[in-house]
Amino acid sequence: MIRYVLLVLFFVSSTAYAQPMACAVPDISTSLAAETAPAAEVKRVPILGYLLSLSWSPQYCRGRHGMAQDAGQCGPQARFGFVLHGLWPEGEDQQDPAWCAPAKPLSPQLIRQHFCMTPSAALLQHEWAKHGTCMTNDPATYFETGAQLYRSLRYPNMRLLSRQTHSTASFAVAFARANRGLRPDMLRVMTDQSGWLKEVRLCLGRDVRPRRCPMGEPGKPDQRPLRIWQG
């Protein structure tokens, strides 16, 4: 179970690309329906660390413009760089805690508060139900912990990197250099089958500070070619 913590990660960079370039918070006045946990996926196991998953929004939105369910992230009034996919508790040998307790619907106020970090009400509800309930019984604490981590990170010049040739390993080096205290072995770089960047994942210890990623964590930086879609 996590407690509210004020994280000081001492990340520094000349480019703060986490904040959205344009974000229009929709008029959310009613709560979403509670999500039912798939019985086969319920896992109440000890937490050994965490994973902060950051989605590269231009790639996610590629081909999704005009879709109503993605309007908040991919609509004409939205422009994002990295957005927070989620903060996930991790167990042993890829047996990760999930769906640990019934999740009530999030309040519209909480969704609006964190929408420009995770621009999907449905995804916020899902992340709380699947992951957050394994960490705390208070959704505000869960999302504020993720928000502090998200706001603390800094990013390399993604527009410049998109014009260069990279491997997942060289991209991890560039990402780590933007943040004092990070090393490439603390990161996982997720791509699609064509080598386009999808997500960057930061491995965290039980103290919610960066750590070397466990051996079995997928997405280890290597010499796979990496491309970055800017849109």
N, C-alpha and C positions, 0 to 999 in steps of 0.2 A: 504494500500500500504506500503510495507516495503522499508526502505532505507538501503544503505550499512552500516553495523555496524561491529565494531571489538568487538567480544564477548570474554570476559574473564570470564570463568565459574569456574575457580579454581578447576577443577577436577584433582585428583591425584590418582595414582595407581602404583604398581610395574609391572603391565602387561598392555601393550598397544596393544590390539588385534585388533584394528580397521584397522590398515594398512594391506594391503594384503601381504601374505607371498610370493606370486608370481603373477605377473600381466603382461601380454603381451598386449600392446595397439595395436589393429589392424591398418592396413593401411587404414585410412578413408580419402578419397579425395573428396567425393561428399556428398551433403546434403541429408537427408531423405525427403520423401514426407511429406507435411504438413498433420496433422491429423484433420479430420473433427469432430467437436463436435456433439455428439448425441443431438438432439434438446430437448429431454425429460430430459436430465441431466444438462442442462445449469441452473446454480443458481448464481445469483448475489445478495448475501446477506452480511450483515456486518460480519467482521472478529472479533471473540471474543478471539481467541487463535490459537495455532498451534500444530501440532503433528509431531514429528520426528520419522519416521518408519525405523527400522533397521532389515534387513532380515538376518537370520542365513544361510549363503551360503551352508554349508555342507548338510543341510536338503533340501534346494531348489534343489541342484544338484543331490540329490539321485535319480537315475534312469534316469537322463537327460544327462549323459555323452554320447558323440557321436552325440548329436543333434546339427545340424548346427546353429540353432537360439540361442543356449545357449553356443556356443563355447568360447566366451569371458569370461564367468563366470565359466563354467564347463569343459572346454577343458583341455588337458594334460599340457598346459603351465600355467594354472591358479590354484592358491590356495588362497582362501579367508576365512576369519572368518565372521565378520559382515560386510555387505555392506549397503549402504544407499539406501533404497527403495524410500524414498521421504520425502519432507517437505510439509505438507499439512495444509492449512488454515482451521480453524474450525468455524462453526457458532453455532446457538442455537438449542438444541434438535435434534442433528444429522442432521440438515439441513445445510450442509457444502457448502461453495462456490465452484464452479466448472465451467470450460470452460468459463471463464469470458470475453475473447476477442479472436479474431482470432490469431493463433500462427503460425508465419512463421517458416520454417525449421531452426533448429540449424546449426550453422556453423561447419564444420569438426574440426576446431581448438578448439572450445568450447567442443565438444564431446570428443576429445582426452584429453583435460585438465582434465576432470572429470571422465574419463572412469574407472580408478582404484578405484574410490569411488562408482560408479554405473556402473558395467561392462556390459552395454547393450545400444547400441546407440538408439534402439527402445524405451527402457524404459526411457531414458533421454528425448527423444522427447515427449513421452506421459506425463511425469511428468510436463514438462514445459507447455504443452497445457492444461492439465486438472487442474493443481494446481497453477503453477507459474504465469499464466496470471491473476490470481485473487489477486496477491500480488505485482506485479510490471510490468512495460512494458519493462524491460530489463532482458533478460535471464541470462546474466552474473551476475547480482546482485542476482537473485534467487539462482543460483547454488553456488555462493560464500558464501551466508548465510548458506546454507545447509552444505557446505564443512567445514566452521568454526565450526559448531556444531559437525559434524562428527569427526573432528580431535581433538576436545576438550575432547571427551568422552574417558574413560578408562574402561577396562573390567576385570572381575574376570578370574581366570585360568579356561578356558572352558574345557580343556582336563581333568583336575582334577574333575571338576563338572560332566563331562559326566560319570565318574566312580562311582558316588555317587547317592544315592536315594534322590530325591528332589520333592517338590511340587512347583507349580508356585509361591506360597508365599515365600518359602525359597529361591528360585532362585532370586526373586525380592529383597530380603534382601541382598543377595550376590552381586547383580549388583549395588545396591545403595551404599553399603559399599566401592565399588571401586571408587566412585566419591564423593568427599566432597561436601556437599550441596544438594545431592539427597536423597530422602526418597522413600520407597517402594510405597507409595500412589501416587507418581508422575509417576509411570510406569504402563504399561499394558503388559501382557505376552500372546502372541498368540501361540496356539498349533494346531496341526491337530487333527483329530478324535481319533487318537491312542495315543495322549499325547506327540508327538514329538514337540520340540521347533521349531517354524517357524519365529516369529518376536518378537522384543522388541520395544515398542513404548513409547516415552518420551513426556509427556504433557508439553506444553509451554504456557506461557501467551502472551498477546499482545506485551510485551516487549521482547519476544523471550527468556525468562528465564524460568527455570523449575517451574512448579506449580502443585498443587494437581489436579489429573485428575477429570474431570466432572463426576458426578454420572452415567450418561448414557453411558460412554465410555466403549466399550466391552473389555474383557480380564483382568478384575480385578483380581489381584493375590489372590489366595485362596488355598484350600487344594487339588486341582486337581493334580494327579501325573504328573510329568514332566520328560521326557527323552530327552537327547541331543545326536544327531547323529554327530559323528566325521568323518565318511567316512574312 
